[in-house]
């Protein structure tokens, strides 16, 4: 082993600089990967709309206001996807719940 006269503190400061540079490089790699994933996600097509949605009212109980086909642009913000059998049940209870634009009752043959 060589008997160097470099003070131990200087060696530790050198090591600190090397590690800081490595950490900065790793953080840049992380930033680049996050950006790549965001760009990839932006290129993906949006998921298809559900077949049926129910629009709920405001207030306690969130009463069903209308039933829509999933693509209907007349549905409001308070919508949830529902299965076909639930649509049939809701329209069977009250046919007035069917949206007058997308006509889910006609699509299902419930008139």
C-alpha positions as CSV (number, residue, x, y, z in Angstrom):
1,X,0.0,0.0,0.0
2,X,1.2,3.4,-0.8
3,X,1.6,5.8,2.1
4,X,-0.2,8.8,0.7
5,X,0.0,12.1,2.4
6,X,-3.5,13.1,1.2
7,X,-5.6,14.0,4.3
8,X,-8.6,11.7,5.0
9,X,-11.0,14.7,5.0
10,X,-9.9,15.5,1.4
11,X,-10.6,12.0,0.3
12,X,-14.0,12.0,1.9
13,X,-14.9,15.3,0.2
14,X,-13.8,13.8,-3.1
15,X,-16.1,10.8,-2.5
16,X,-18.9,13.1,-1.6
17,X,-18.6,15.0,-4.9
18,X,-18.5,11.7,-6.9
19,X,-21.6,10.5,-5.1
20,X,-23.4,13.8,-5.6
21,X,-22.7,13.7,-9.3
22,X,-24.0,10.1,-9.4
23,X,-27.1,11.1,-7.5
24,X,-27.8,14.0,-9.9
25,X,-27.4,11.6,-12.9
26,X,-29.8,9.1,-11.3
27,X,-32.3,11.8,-10.7
28,X,-32.1,13.0,-14.3
29,X,-32.6,9.4,-15.4
30,X,-35.8,9.3,-13.3
31,X,-37.0,12.6,-14.7
32,X,-36.4,11.3,-18.3
33,X,-38.2,8.1,-17.6
34,X,-41.2,9.9,-16.0
35,X,-41.4,12.1,-19.1
36,X,-41.2,9.1,-21.4
37,X,-44.0,7.3,-19.6
38,X,-46.2,10.5,-19.6
39,X,-45.7,10.8,-23.4
40,X,-46.5,7.2,-23.9
41,X,-49.6,7.5,-21.8
42,X,-50.7,10.6,-23.8
43,X,-50.5,8.5,-27.0
44,X,-52.8,5.8,-25.8
45,X,-56.4,6.1,-26.9
46,X,-58.9,6.8,-24.2
47,X,-60.8,3.8,-22.9
48,X,-64.1,3.1,-24.5
49,X,-67.2,4.5,-22.8
50,X,-69.3,2.0,-20.7
51,X,-72.4,0.6,-22.4
52,X,-74.8,2.2,-19.9
53,X,-74.5,5.0,-17.3
54,X,-76.9,6.2,-14.7
55,X,-77.1,9.9,-13.9
56,X,-77.7,10.7,-10.2
57,X,-79.2,13.7,-8.6
58,X,-77.9,15.9,-5.9
59,X,-78.7,15.3,-2.3
60,X,-79.2,12.5,0.2
61,X,-79.7,9.2,-1.5
62,X,-78.5,10.3,-4.9
63,X,-81.8,9.5,-6.7
64,X,-81.5,8.2,-10.2
65,X,-82.3,11.1,-12.6
66,X,-81.7,9.4,-16.0
67,X,-80.4,6.4,-17.7
68,X,-78.1,7.0,-20.7
69,X,-76.1,5.0,-23.2
70,X,-72.4,5.3,-22.4
71,X,-71.6,7.6,-25.4
72,X,-74.4,10.1,-24.6
73,X,-73.2,13.6,-24.3
74,X,-76.3,14.7,-22.4
75,X,-75.3,12.8,-19.3
76,X,-74.1,15.1,-16.5
77,X,-71.1,14.9,-14.2
78,X,-72.7,12.6,-11.6
79,X,-72.7,9.4,-13.6
80,X,-71.7,5.9,-12.9
81,X,-71.5,2.9,-15.2
82,X,-74.1,0.2,-14.6
83,X,-74.7,-3.3,-16.1
84,X,-77.4,-4.0,-18.6
85,X,-79.6,-5.9,-16.1
86,X,-79.6,-2.8,-13.8
87,X,-80.6,-0.6,-16.8
88,X,-83.5,-3.0,-17.6
89,X,-84.6,-2.9,-13.9
90,X,-84.5,0.9,-13.7
91,X,-86.4,1.4,-16.9
92,X,-88.9,-1.2,-15.9
93,X,-89.6,0.7,-12.7
94,X,-89.9,4.1,-14.5
95,X,-89.6,4.5,-18.2
96,X,-89.4,8.3,-17.7
97,X,-85.8,7.8,-16.6
98,X,-84.7,7.1,-20.2
99,X,-82.7,9.9,-21.8
100,X,-84.7,11.5,-24.5
101,X,-81.5,12.0,-26.7
102,X,-79.8,8.6,-26.7
103,X,-83.0,6.6,-26.0
104,X,-81.6,3.6,-24.1
105,X,-85.1,2.1,-23.9
106,X,-85.3,1.9,-27.7
107,X,-81.8,0.4,-27.9
108,X,-82.8,-2.3,-25.4
109,X,-86.3,-2.8,-26.9
110,X,-88.1,-1.6,-23.7
111,X,-90.9,0.8,-24.8
